[in-house]
Amino acid sequence: MELILCFICLLSLFSLVLTVPGDHHGDNSTRHHDYCVLGAGPAGLQMGFFLAQSQRDYIILERNSGPGSFFKRYPRHRKLISINKVYTGRRNREFNLRHDWNSLLSNRPNLLFQRVSRDLYPEADAFPHYLSMFEKELGLQVQYGTDIGRIQASGFGLNGNKSYILTDQNGEEYKCRVLLVSTGLWVPEEVHFVGSDLVEGYESIPTDPEEYKDQAVLILGKGNSAFEVAQSILGRASRIHLYSPSPVRLAWQTHYVGDLRAVNNELLDTYQLKSLDGLVEGGLEDIAILYFTLSELLDRQDGNRSTAITAENLPGYHDDNFSLRQPYDRVIRCLGFRFNFSVFDGSACPPHSSTARGRLPAVTAWYEGRGTPNLFILGTAAHSRDYRMSAGGFVHGFRYIVRAVHKILEQRYHNNAWPANKLPTSQLLPWILKRVNEASGPYQMFEVLGDIILLQGSHCEYLEEFPLQALPRFSALSGRHVSEHGLLIVVMQYGLNRTDTLGPGRAESEWTKAWKSNFLHPVIYYYRTVPTEGDMRRRPVGWPLPRPDAVHHMVEDFLTEWDQPVSHSQPLRRFLEHCLHMDLRAFYAESCFRLSLTSRKPPLFCRQGYLNKEGFVGNSHLWQHAREAGLMPTHQGSVVPGDDGSFSDCLSHAGADMTSTINF
């Protein structure tokens, strides 16, 4: 009996030795997941949807009691400036997302923000309500009330790649193979100067305009939050001045939605029409906010000065006409927010970015933290990749970035290649036209996400919304390979010409001068080989891609509809024919029949369609065009074939160009 007890004790000790921390199933105090999503804001829920769709082991950890907690407090005056254009005159859901800046992507056509608000600029409380609806209807795995206070890295697996251990307020640990940080920006940005402790923060100011009645107010900052505050008190404050190092930048001039929006800029009227309000430029570190007069400050001889302020470096010493010489009743700080780096220890902390004054973490072109493998940054915090360039810091932009990152995760960790549509090359033109006229991803994330077309002779593979700056790593990230035929890249971009945004000649309408287009328009790049890292570094200033072997601009269009046969379709077709060295015109069966009898090599469209027993059935519009062109006898007018619901819809975007033929 004693021997049996000793043997049981030895087995127990042996099992304890085997059960070491870091074992995937051994430590009961640590919860293990393949994917941990930190934060249940819009980016976190968006990634949660894609992980759930691919049936991955994931958890979303949120410190608050519901999703989108940032929007329960901000903006302070409770009006969103994200466009919610419900009525577009279209029923195409993909097209409508171009003008819906609040909805997340899902497989449910009705799970849109318009269910909670139809206002063009909705109330802020509507957005958390929408996120809660999104989470519940999709059944996402969200754990609320979990405040992660420490993130550290540890070895994982035989290859030594990093995994991450998250510790919450109760000491419970979560070990994650991949960490997806979507906490957004919520730490107020501050600047320290003499008297900065006397400044009120945007996060804590009273929002009742009556609190500012007949007061002189100085606002530090010239972004949307600063103008939001100014606009709310414009009718009560006696004088409002906005102060920052940079002049105000208007979104309708820069095309960057993070710059000042017109919905907030009423103070520009009162400034330019000389009604006591104004804008001032100057360094934030160079100011001093004091309770006493300048002479009292200079006369102080108690030796307790905390700064090197002297008479010589005060503006009033040299100039009695400086802008800020009158006293203020309040000074309000509206300088935006920064990423919370404090929860990361040294082994897991991504570096500060070189853009946005270091407020954001630095990430790679595929949104992995620099120096932190298997840690990805999502949402607003990942905006360092396209700061002041595109819409990656906003819901209508980063929802597509999150989708792209999920495809990268599927390839890296599960060997699932980037989804691609395999097309006959003869159908490439209508497919491109369909994408540039409908796709919302490249439209919102202009110059950042682009469609990649892998040319393979008579066929091609069409990959949607690949991160352009990650092209040198294309094969590794996508699981696809570029053949000797090269590749095409379809990008939406603005022109580089600086013109008067509202002045005459601001737009180009002549298709022969499409390269001069100023407004958003499609650009197609052709490369024989994939650009290298060196090519990306040496690309011209302002270009999203290196110099290609050939490039084609589709002329900008006032209606953003690139479907006209002469201005859009035909120039694009001829560019593709130049790159592919083949005839891409579309033909009716009668023409294909005649060409097969009179030509040794009929056009590609005929070879892949009619001669392959896959003839094209035209709709009534195409048949009418054929009769008017003299290609078919008029007595066939009574024969109207049924519409093809797939290919014919694509061809309709090509216009008359796609029905071109040879009249014998």
C-alpha positions as CSV (number, residue, x, y, z in Angstrom):
1,M,0.0,0.0,0.0
2,E,2.9,2.4,0.8
3,L,4.5,1.6,-2.5
4,I,1.3,2.4,-4.3
5,L,1.0,5.7,-2.5
6,C,4.6,6.6,-3.3
7,F,4.0,5.8,-7.0
8,I,0.9,8.0,-7.0
9,C,3.0,10.9,-5.5
10,L,5.7,10.4,-8.1
11,L,3.1,10.6,-10.9
12,S,1.7,13.8,-9.4
13,L,5.1,15.4,-9.2
14,F,5.9,14.3,-12.8
15,S,2.6,15.9,-14.0
16,L,3.5,19.2,-12.2
17,V,6.9,19.3,-13.9
18,L,5.3,18.8,-17.3
19,T,2.7,21.5,-16.6
20,V,4.9,24.6,-17.0
21,P,3.7,28.1,-17.7
22,G,3.3,28.7,-21.4
23,D,2.0,25.3,-22.2
24,H,-1.0,25.7,-24.4
25,H,-3.4,23.8,-22.1
26,G,-1.6,23.3,-18.8
27,D,-1.9,26.6,-16.8
28,N,-5.5,27.0,-15.6
29,S,-4.9,30.7,-14.6
30,T,-4.0,31.6,-18.3
31,R,-6.6,31.6,-21.1
32,H,-5.2,30.8,-24.5
33,H,-6.5,32.1,-27.9
34,D,-5.0,32.2,-31.3
35,Y,-6.2,35.7,-31.8
36,C,-6.7,38.4,-29.1
37,V,-8.4,41.6,-30.2
38,L,-7.8,44.4,-27.8
39,G,-10.7,46.9,-27.9
40,A,-14.3,46.6,-28.9
41,G,-14.4,49.8,-31.0
42,P,-15.3,49.8,-34.7
43,A,-11.9,48.3,-35.8
44,G,-12.1,45.6,-33.1
45,L,-15.6,44.6,-34.0
46,Q,-14.8,44.7,-37.7
47,M,-11.9,42.3,-37.2
48,G,-14.1,40.1,-34.9
49,F,-16.5,39.7,-37.8
50,F,-13.8,38.5,-40.2
51,L,-12.3,36.1,-37.6
52,A,-15.8,34.7,-36.9
53,Q,-16.4,34.3,-40.6
54,S,-13.2,32.2,-41.0
55,Q,-14.1,30.3,-37.8
56,R,-10.9,31.2,-35.9
57,D,-10.3,31.0,-32.2
58,Y,-10.5,34.6,-31.0
59,I,-11.6,36.9,-28.2
60,I,-12.3,40.6,-28.1
61,L,-11.3,42.2,-24.8
62,E,-13.0,45.5,-23.9
63,R,-12.4,47.4,-20.6
64,N,-15.8,49.1,-20.7
65,S,-19.3,47.8,-20.4
66,G,-20.2,48.2,-24.1
67,P,-18.7,48.7,-27.5
68,G,-17.5,52.1,-28.9
69,S,-17.0,53.7,-25.5
70,F,-15.0,56.5,-27.0
71,F,-18.1,57.8,-28.8
72,K,-20.1,57.8,-25.7
73,R,-18.0,60.8,-24.6
74,Y,-16.6,62.3,-27.8
75,P,-17.2,64.5,-29.7
76,R,-18.1,66.6,-26.7
77,H,-20.9,68.4,-28.4
78,R,-22.4,65.2,-29.6
79,K,-22.5,65.7,-33.4
80,L,-20.6,63.4,-35.7
81,I,-19.0,64.9,-38.9
82,S,-18.9,61.5,-40.7
83,I,-21.2,61.6,-43.7
84,N,-24.3,59.4,-43.6
85,K,-25.7,59.9,-47.1
86,V,-28.7,57.5,-47.2
87,Y,-30.2,58.6,-50.4
88,T,-27.8,58.2,-53.3
89,G,-30.3,57.3,-56.1
90,R,-28.7,53.8,-56.3
91,R,-29.5,50.4,-55.0
92,N,-26.0,49.0,-55.4
93,R,-24.8,48.3,-51.8
94,E,-21.1,48.5,-52.7
95,F,-21.5,51.8,-54.4
96,N,-23.6,53.2,-51.5
97,L,-20.7,52.4,-49.1
98,R,-18.8,55.2,-50.9
99,H,-21.1,57.6,-49.2
100,D,-21.8,55.7,-45.9
101,W,-18.9,56.6,-43.6
102,N,-20.3,54.8,-40.5
103,S,-21.3,51.3,-41.4
104,L,-19.0,48.3,-40.9
105,L,-18.6,45.5,-43.4
106,S,-20.6,42.3,-43.0
107,N,-22.4,39.7,-44.9
108,R,-25.8,41.1,-44.0
109,P,-27.1,43.7,-46.4
110,N,-29.3,45.4,-43.8
111,L,-26.8,45.7,-41.0
112,L,-26.1,49.3,-41.9
113,F,-25.8,52.5,-39.8
114,Q,-28.9,53.9,-41.5
115,R,-31.0,51.6,-39.3
116,V,-30.2,53.8,-36.3
117,S,-30.0,57.2,-38.0
118,R,-30.8,58.8,-41.4
119,D,-29.3,62.2,-40.6
120,L,-26.5,63.4,-42.8
121,Y,-24.4,64.3,-39.7
122,P,-25.8,61.9,-37.0
123,E,-25.9,62.3,-33.3
124,A,-22.9,60.7,-31.6
125,D,-25.0,58.5,-29.4
126,A,-26.2,56.7,-32.5
127,F,-22.8,55.2,-33.2
128,P,-22.4,53.1,-30.0
129,H,-25.9,52.0,-30.5
130,Y,-25.1,50.8,-34.0
131,L,-21.9,49.0,-32.8
132,S,-23.9,47.2,-30.1
133,M,-26.4,46.1,-32.7
134,F,-23.6,44.9,-34.9
135,E,-22.0,42.9,-32.2
136,K,-25.2,41.3,-31.0
137,E,-26.7,40.4,-34.4
138,L,-23.4,38.8,-35.5
139,G,-22.8,37.0,-32.2
140,L,-19.2,38.2,-31.8
141,Q,-17.1,36.9,-28.9
142,V,-16.6,40.1,-26.8
143,Q,-15.6,40.0,-23.1
144,Y,-16.5,43.3,-21.5
145,G,-15.2,44.7,-18.2
146,T,-11.6,43.4,-18.9
147,D,-9.1,46.2,-18.5
148,I,-5.7,45.1,-19.8
149,G,-3.0,46.8,-17.8
150,R,0.1,45.0,-19.1
151,I,1.2,43.4,-22.4
152,Q,4.4,41.4,-22.6
153,A,5.9,39.2,-25.2
154,S,7.1,35.6,-24.8
155,G,8.4,32.9,-27.0
156,F,5.9,30.7,-28.9
157,G,6.4,27.4,-30.6
158,L,9.5,25.8,-32.0
159,N,10.3,28.6,-34.3
160,G,10.7,31.1,-31.5
161,N,8.1,33.6,-32.8
162,K,6.7,36.0,-30.3
163,S,3.3,35.4,-28.6
164,Y,1.8,37.9,-26.2
165,I,0.6,37.7,-22.6
166,L,-2.1,40.2,-21.5
167,T,-2.8,40.8,-17.9
168,D,-6.1,42.3,-16.7
169,Q,-7.1,44.2,-13.6
170,N,-7.8,41.0,-11.7
171,G,-4.4,39.4,-12.5
172,E,-5.9,37.0,-15.1
173,E,-3.7,36.3,-18.1
174,Y,-4.5,35.8,-21.7
175,K,-1.9,34.2,-24.0
176,C,-2.4,35.1,-27.6
177,R,-0.6,33.7,-30.7
178,V,-1.5,36.9,-32.5
179,L,-2.4,40.2,-30.9
180,L,-4.6,42.7,-32.7
181,V,-4.5,46.1,-31.0
182,S,-7.6,48.3,-31.9
183,T,-7.7,50.6,-28.9
184,G,-7.8,53.8,-30.9
185,L,-6.5,57.1,-29.7
186,W,-7.9,58.3,-26.4
187,V,-5.1,59.8,-24.3
188,P,-5.4,63.6,-24.6
189,E,-2.4,65.3,-26.3
190,E,-0.8,67.8,-24.0
191,V,2.0,70.4,-24.3
192,H,3.9,71.7,-21.3
193,F,4.7,75.4,-21.0
194,V,4.6,78.0,-18.3
195,G,1.0,78.0,-17.0
196,S,-0.1,74.8,-18.8
197,D,-1.6,73.6,-15.5
198,L,-4.1,76.5,-15.8
199,V,-5.4,75.2,-19.2
200,E,-8.8,73.4,-19.4
201,G,-8.8,70.2,-21.6
202,Y,-11.3,69.4,-24.3
203,E,-12.1,66.2,-22.4
204,S,-13.4,68.1,-19.4
205,I,-14.7,71.5,-20.4
206,P,-18.4,72.4,-19.8
207,T,-20.5,72.1,-23.0
208,D,-23.2,74.5,-22.0
209,P,-22.6,77.7,-24.0
210,E,-24.0,79.8,-21.2
211,E,-20.8,79.0,-19.2
212,Y,-18.9,81.2,-21.6
213,K,-21.2,84.2,-21.7
214,D,-19.2,87.4,-22.4
215,Q,-15.9,85.7,-21.9
216,A,-12.7,85.9,-23.9
217,V,-11.5,82.4,-24.9
218,L,-8.2,81.2,-26.2
219,I,-8.3,77.8,-27.8
220,L,-5.0,75.9,-28.4
221,G,-5.4,74.0,-31.7
222,K,-7.0,74.5,-35.1
223,G,-8.4,71.0,-35.8
224,N,-12.0,69.9,-35.8
225,S,-12.2,69.6,-32.0
226,A,-11.0,73.2,-31.6
227,F,-13.5,74.5,-34.2
228,E,-16.2,72.3,-32.7
229,V,-15.7,74.1,-29.3
230,A,-15.5,77.5,-31.0
231,Q,-18.7,77.0,-33.0
232,S,-20.6,75.9,-29.9
233,I,-19.8,79.1,-28.0
234,L,-19.7,81.5,-31.0
235,G,-22.9,83.2,-29.9
236,R,-21.9,83.6,-26.3
237,A,-18.2,84.3,-26.0
238,S,-17.0,87.9,-26.5
239,R,-13.9,87.0,-28.3
240,I,-12.5,83.6,-29.5
241,H,-8.9,83.1,-30.7
242,L,-7.5,79.9,-32.0
243,Y,-3.7,79.4,-31.6
244,S,-1.4,76.8,-33.0
245,P,1.9,76.5,-35.0
246,S,0.2,75.7,-38.3
247,P,-2.4,77.6,-40.3
248,V,-5.8,76.1,-40.7
249,R,-6.2,73.4,-43.3
250,L,-9.5,73.0,-45.0
251,A,-10.7,69.5,-45.9
252,W,-12.3,70.5,-49.1
253,Q,-8.9,71.9,-50.2
254,T,-6.6,69.2,-49.0
255,H,-9.0,66.2,-49.7
256,Y,-8.0,64.9,-46.2
257,V,-11.1,64.3,-44.1
258,G,-9.1,64.9,-40.9
259,D,-8.6,68.5,-41.7
260,L,-11.2,71.2,-40.9
261,R,-14.6,70.3,-42.1
262,A,-17.1,72.9,-43.4
263,V,-19.7,71.8,-40.8
264,N,-17.4,73.3,-38.1
265,N,-15.9,76.4,-39.7
266,E,-18.4,79.2,-39.0
267,L,-15.7,81.0,-37.1
268,L,-13.8,81.6,-40.4
269,D,-16.7,83.9,-41.3
270,T,-16.5,85.9,-38.1
271,Y,-12.7,86.1,-38.5
272,Q,-12.6,87.3,-42.1
273,L,-15.5,89.6,-41.6
274,K,-13.8,91.1,-38.6
275,S,-16.2,90.3,-35.8
276,L,-13.7,89.9,-32.9
277,D,-12.7,86.3,-33.6
278,G,-9.4,85.2,-35.2
279,L,-6.6,82.7,-35.9
280,V,-3.0,83.1,-34.7
281,E,0.1,81.1,-35.6
282,G,2.9,80.5,-33.0
283,G,4.7,77.8,-31.2
284,L,2.8,76.1,-28.3
285,E,5.9,75.8,-26.2
286,D,6.7,79.5,-26.5
287,I,3.6,80.8,-24.7
288,A,3.1,81.5,-21.1
289,I,-0.3,81.7,-19.3
290,L,-0.2,83.8,-16.1
291,Y,-2.6,85.1,-13.5
292,F,-0.6,88.4,-13.1
293,T,0.6,91.1,-15.4
294,L,3.9,90.9,-17.3
295,S,5.4,93.7,-15.3
296,E,4.6,91.8,-12.1
297,L,6.3,88.8,-13.5
298,L,9.4,90.7,-14.4
299,D,9.5,92.4,-11.1
300,R,9.5,89.2,-9.1
301,Q,12.7,88.8,-7.2
302,D,11.9,85.8,-5.0
303,G,14.2,83.4,-6.9
304,N,11.4,80.8,-7.5
305,R,11.1,81.2,-11.2
306,S,10.6,77.9,-13.0
307,T,11.4,79.2,-16.5
308,A,13.9,81.4,-18.2
309,I,11.4,84.1,-19.1
310,T,13.0,87.5,-19.5
311,A,11.9,90.9,-20.8
312,E,13.8,90.3,-24.0
313,N,11.9,87.1,-25.0
314,L,8.4,88.5,-24.3
315,P,6.6,89.9,-27.4
316,G,5.5,93.0,-25.6
317,Y,9.1,94.0,-25.0
318,H,9.7,94.5,-28.8
319,D,6.2,95.1,-30.2
320,D,3.2,96.6,-28.5
321,N,0.9,95.4,-31.3
322,F,1.3,91.6,-30.9
323,S,-1.9,89.5,-31.4
324,L,-2.4,88.0,-27.9
325,R,-1.9,91.1,-25.8
326,Q,-5.4,91.2,-24.4
327,P,-6.2,89.0,-21.4
328,Y,-8.4,85.8,-21.6
329,D,-10.9,84.4,-19.2
330,R,-10.3,80.8,-20.3
331,V,-7.7,78.8,-22.2
332,I,-8.8,75.5,-23.7
333,R,-6.6,72.8,-25.0
334,C,-7.9,71.0,-28.1
335,L,-4.8,69.2,-29.5
336,G,-6.3,65.8,-30.2
337,F,-5.4,62.4,-28.8
338,R,-2.5,60.0,-28.8
339,F,-2.0,56.2,-28.6
340,N,-1.7,54.6,-25.1
341,F,1.9,53.1,-25.1
342,S,1.9,52.7,-21.3
343,V,0.3,49.2,-21.3
344,F,3.2,47.7,-23.2
345,D,6.4,46.6,-21.6
346,G,9.7,46.8,-23.3
347,S,9.4,43.4,-25.0
348,A,6.1,44.2,-26.7
349,C,6.0,48.0,-27.3
350,P,5.9,49.2,-30.9
351,P,8.1,52.3,-31.5
352,H,6.7,55.8,-32.0
353,S,6.0,56.8,-35.6
354,S,7.9,59.5,-37.3
355,T,4.6,61.2,-38.3
356,A,1.9,62.9,-36.3
357,R,4.5,64.1,-33.8
358,G,5.0,60.6,-32.5
359,R,1.4,60.2,-31.3
360,L,0.9,56.9,-33.3
361,P,2.8,53.6,-33.2
362,A,5.0,52.8,-36.2
363,V,3.7,49.9,-38.3
364,T,4.9,48.1,-41.4
365,A,3.2,48.3,-44.8
366,W,1.1,45.3,-43.8
367,Y,0.2,46.9,-40.4
368,E,2.3,44.8,-38.1
369,G,4.1,46.7,-35.4
370,R,7.7,47.4,-36.2
371,G,9.9,45.1,-34.1
372,T,6.8,43.4,-32.7
373,P,6.1,40.3,-34.8
374,N,2.6,38.9,-34.6
375,L,1.3,42.2,-33.1
376,F,-0.8,44.1,-35.5
377,I,-2.2,47.7,-35.1
378,L,-5.8,48.3,-36.4
379,G,-8.1,51.3,-36.8
380,T,-7.2,54.9,-36.0
381,A,-4.0,53.9,-34.3
382,A,-2.7,52.5,-37.6
383,H,-3.1,55.9,-39.3
384,S,0.7,56.5,-39.4
385,R,0.8,54.6,-42.8
386,D,-1.4,57.2,-44.5
387,Y,-1.4,60.2,-42.1
388,R,-2.7,63.3,-43.8
389,M,-2.9,61.3,-47.1
390,S,-6.0,59.1,-47.1
391,A,-8.8,57.9,-44.8
392,G,-7.1,55.2,-42.8
393,G,-7.7,57.0,-39.5
394,F,-11.5,56.9,-39.9
395,V,-14.2,54.3,-40.0
396,H,-14.9,54.6,-43.7
397,G,-11.3,53.9,-44.4
398,F,-9.9,51.5,-41.9
399,R,-12.8,49.0,-42.3
400,Y,-11.1,48.1,-45.6
401,I,-7.7,48.0,-44.0
402,V,-9.0,45.6,-41.4
403,R,-10.3,43.4,-44.2
404,A,-6.9,43.5,-45.9
405,V,-5.1,42.6,-42.7
406,H,-7.4,39.6,-42.2
407,K,-6.5,38.3,-45.6
408,I,-2.8,38.6,-44.7
409,L,-3.5,36.7,-41.5
410,E,-5.2,33.9,-43.4
411,Q,-2.2,33.6,-45.7
412,R,0.5,33.8,-43.0
413,Y,-1.0,31.5,-40.4
414,H,-3.5,29.3,-42.3
415,N,-1.9,29.1,-45.8
416,N,-5.1,30.5,-47.4
417,A,-4.1,32.6,-50.4
418,W,-5.6,36.1,-51.1
419,P,-9.0,35.6,-52.7
420,A,-8.9,36.1,-56.5
421,N,-11.3,36.1,-59.4
422,K,-10.0,34.2,-62.3
423,L,-11.1,35.9,-65.5
424,P,-10.7,35.4,-69.2
425,T,-8.5,38.3,-70.4
426,S,-11.3,39.2,-72.8
427,Q,-13.5,40.1,-69.8
428,L,-10.8,42.3,-68.1
429,L,-12.0,45.6,-69.5
430,P,-15.6,45.3,-68.2
431,W,-14.4,44.0,-64.9
432,I,-12.1,47.0,-64.4
433,L,-14.9,49.4,-65.4
434,K,-17.2,47.7,-62.9
435,R,-14.7,48.1,-60.1
436,V,-13.8,51.8,-60.7
437,N,-17.5,52.6,-60.9
438,E,-18.7,50.7,-57.9
439,A,-15.9,49.5,-55.5
440,S,-15.9,51.4,-52.2
441,G,-12.5,50.2,-50.8
442,P,-10.2,51.8,-53.4
443,Y,-12.5,54.8,-53.5
444,Q,-12.2,55.5,-49.8
445,M,-8.6,54.3,-49.3
446,F,-7.3,56.1,-52.4
447,E,-3.6,55.8,-53.0
448,V,-3.3,53.2,-50.2
449,L,-5.4,50.1,-51.4
450,G,-5.4,49.0,-55.0
451,D,-6.6,46.1,-57.2
452,I,-3.9,43.8,-58.4
453,I,-4.3,42.0,-61.8
454,L,-2.0,39.1,-62.4
455,L,-1.7,38.6,-66.1
456,Q,-1.4,35.0,-67.3
457,G,-1.9,35.2,-71.1
458,S,-5.4,34.3,-72.0
459,H,-6.5,34.5,-68.4
460,C,-5.8,36.7,-65.4
461,E,-6.3,36.7,-61.6
462,Y,-8.0,39.8,-60.1
463,L,-7.1,40.5,-56.4
464,E,-9.0,43.3,-54.7
465,E,-7.7,45.9,-52.3
466,F,-4.1,45.0,-51.6
467,P,-2.0,47.4,-49.6
468,L,0.1,49.2,-52.2
469,Q,3.1,49.9,-50.0
470,A,3.4,46.2,-49.3
471,L,3.9,45.3,-53.0
472,P,7.6,44.2,-52.6
473,R,6.3,41.5,-50.3
474,F,3.4,40.6,-52.6
475,S,4.0,36.9,-53.0
476,A,4.7,36.3,-49.3
477,L,1.6,38.3,-48.1
478,S,-0.9,37.1,-50.8
479,G,0.3,33.6,-51.6
480,R,0.1,34.5,-55.3
481,H,2.9,34.7,-57.8
482,V,3.5,37.1,-60.7
483,S,4.1,35.4,-64.1
484,E,6.4,36.6,-66.9
485,H,3.3,38.5,-68.3
486,G,3.5,41.1,-65.5
487,L,0.8,42.8,-63.5
488,L,-1.6,45.7,-63.6
489,I,-2.5,47.8,-60.6
490,V,-5.8,49.8,-60.4
491,V,-5.6,52.8,-58.1
492,M,-7.8,55.8,-57.3
493,Q,-5.8,59.0,-56.8
494,Y,-5.9,62.7,-56.8
495,G,-3.8,64.8,-59.2
496,L,-0.6,66.5,-58.1
497,N,-1.3,69.8,-59.7
498,R,-2.1,72.5,-57.1
499,T,-5.1,74.5,-58.3
500,D,-7.7,76.7,-56.9
501,T,-10.2,74.2,-55.6
502,L,-13.2,76.3,-56.5
503,G,-11.6,78.5,-59.2
504,P,-12.1,78.2,-63.0
505,G,-10.2,75.5,-64.7
506,R,-10.2,73.4,-61.6
507,A,-11.2,70.2,-63.5
508,E,-10.0,68.5,-66.7
509,S,-12.7,67.2,-69.1
510,E,-10.6,66.3,-72.2
511,W,-9.7,62.6,-72.2
512,T,-6.5,63.2,-74.1
513,K,-5.3,65.3,-71.1
514,A,-6.5,62.8,-68.5
515,W,-3.0,62.9,-66.8
516,K,-3.8,66.5,-65.8
517,S,-6.9,65.5,-63.8
518,N,-7.0,67.1,-60.4
519,F,-10.0,65.3,-58.7
520,L,-10.2,61.7,-57.7
521,H,-9.8,59.4,-60.8
522,P,-8.7,55.9,-61.7
523,V,-5.1,55.3,-62.7
524,I,-3.8,52.0,-64.1
525,Y,-0.2,51.0,-63.7
526,Y,1.5,48.3,-65.7
527,Y,4.7,46.5,-64.4
528,R,6.6,43.7,-66.0
529,T,7.9,42.7,-62.6
530,V,6.9,43.4,-59.0
531,P,8.4,46.7,-57.7
532,T,11.2,46.2,-55.1
533,E,11.8,47.9,-51.8
534,G,14.3,50.1,-53.6
535,D,11.8,51.0,-56.2
536,M,9.3,52.0,-53.6
537,R,11.8,54.2,-51.8
538,R,12.8,56.0,-55.1
539,R,9.3,56.6,-56.3
540,P,8.6,60.2,-57.3
541,V,7.3,62.6,-54.6
542,G,3.5,62.3,-54.2
543,W,3.3,59.1,-56.2
544,P,1.7,56.1,-54.5
545,L,3.8,53.7,-56.7
546,P,7.1,53.7,-58.5
547,R,7.4,54.7,-62.1
548,P,5.7,51.9,-64.1
549,D,6.5,50.5,-67.6
550,A,3.2,52.0,-68.7
551,V,0.5,54.1,-67.0
552,H,-3.0,55.2,-68.0
553,H,-5.1,57.9,-66.3
554,M,-8.9,57.8,-66.8
555,V,-10.0,61.4,-67.0
556,E,-11.8,62.8,-63.9
557,D,-15.5,62.8,-64.1
558,F,-17.9,65.3,-62.5
559,L,-20.4,62.5,-61.7
560,T,-17.6,60.1,-60.7
561,E,-19.0,57.7,-63.3
562,W,-16.3,56.4,-65.6
563,D,-18.6,54.7,-68.1
564,Q,-18.6,56.8,-71.2
565,P,-17.5,55.0,-74.4
566,V,-15.3,57.7,-75.9
567,S,-13.8,59.4,-72.8
568,H,-13.4,56.3,-70.6
569,S,-13.9,52.9,-72.1
570,Q,-12.1,53.2,-75.4
571,P,-8.9,54.8,-74.1
572,L,-8.7,52.2,-71.4
573,R,-9.2,49.3,-73.9
574,R,-6.4,50.6,-76.1
575,F,-4.1,50.9,-73.1
576,L,-4.8,47.3,-72.1
577,E,-4.3,46.1,-75.6
578,H,-0.9,47.9,-75.7
579,C,0.1,46.2,-72.4
580,L,-1.3,42.7,-73.3
581,H,-0.5,42.8,-77.0
582,M,-3.9,41.4,-77.9
583,D,-7.3,42.6,-79.3
584,L,-9.8,43.1,-76.5
585,R,-12.8,44.2,-78.6
586,A,-16.1,42.4,-78.1
587,F,-17.9,40.9,-81.1
588,Y,-21.3,39.4,-81.9
589,A,-21.6,35.8,-82.9
590,E,-22.1,36.7,-86.5
591,S,-18.8,38.7,-86.6
592,C,-17.0,35.9,-84.8
593,F,-18.3,33.4,-87.3
594,R,-17.1,35.5,-90.2
595,L,-13.7,36.3,-88.6
596,S,-13.1,32.6,-87.9
597,L,-13.5,31.9,-91.7
598,T,-11.4,34.9,-92.8
599,S,-8.6,35.1,-90.2
600,R,-6.0,32.7,-89.1
601,K,-6.2,34.0,-85.5
602,P,-9.6,35.4,-84.6
603,P,-9.8,37.9,-81.8
604,L,-9.5,36.7,-78.2
605,F,-13.1,37.4,-77.4
606,C,-14.2,35.1,-80.2
607,R,-11.8,32.4,-79.2
608,Q,-12.8,32.4,-75.6
609,G,-16.5,32.8,-76.3
610,Y,-18.1,31.9,-79.6
611,L,-15.5,29.4,-80.8
612,N,-15.4,27.8,-77.3
613,K,-19.2,27.3,-77.4
614,E,-19.8,30.1,-75.0
615,G,-21.5,32.7,-77.1
616,F,-22.6,36.0,-75.7
617,V,-26.4,36.7,-75.6
618,G,-26.9,40.4,-75.8
619,N,-29.7,42.4,-74.2
620,S,-32.2,44.6,-76.0
621,H,-29.8,47.6,-75.9
622,L,-27.0,45.7,-77.6
623,W,-29.3,44.2,-80.2
624,Q,-30.7,47.7,-81.0
625,H,-27.1,48.9,-81.4
626,A,-26.3,46.1,-83.7
627,R,-29.3,46.9,-86.0
628,E,-28.4,50.6,-86.1
629,A,-24.9,49.7,-87.0
630,G,-26.1,47.6,-89.9
631,L,-24.8,44.4,-88.4
632,M,-28.1,42.6,-88.2
633,P,-31.2,42.7,-90.4
634,T,-34.1,44.9,-89.2
635,H,-36.7,42.1,-89.4
636,Q,-35.0,40.5,-86.3
637,G,-36.4,43.4,-84.3
638,S,-39.0,41.2,-82.8
639,V,-36.4,38.9,-81.3
640,V,-35.3,40.2,-77.9
641,P,-33.2,37.8,-76.0
642,G,-33.3,37.7,-72.2
643,D,-30.7,39.7,-70.2
644,D,-27.7,37.9,-68.8
645,G,-27.7,38.8,-65.1
646,S,-23.9,38.6,-64.7
647,F,-21.7,39.3,-67.6
648,S,-24.1,41.6,-69.4
649,D,-24.3,43.8,-66.3
650,C,-20.5,44.1,-66.5
651,L,-20.5,44.8,-70.2
652,S,-23.1,47.6,-69.8
653,H,-20.5,49.7,-68.0
654,A,-18.3,49.5,-71.1
655,G,-20.8,51.3,-73.3
656,A,-20.7,51.2,-77.1
657,D,-17.0,50.4,-77.0
658,M,-17.7,46.9,-75.8
659,T,-20.0,46.2,-78.8
660,S,-17.6,47.4,-81.4
661,T,-17.2,45.0,-84.4
662,I,-16.1,44.9,-88.0
663,N,-18.8,45.8,-90.5
664,F,-18.5,43.6,-93.5
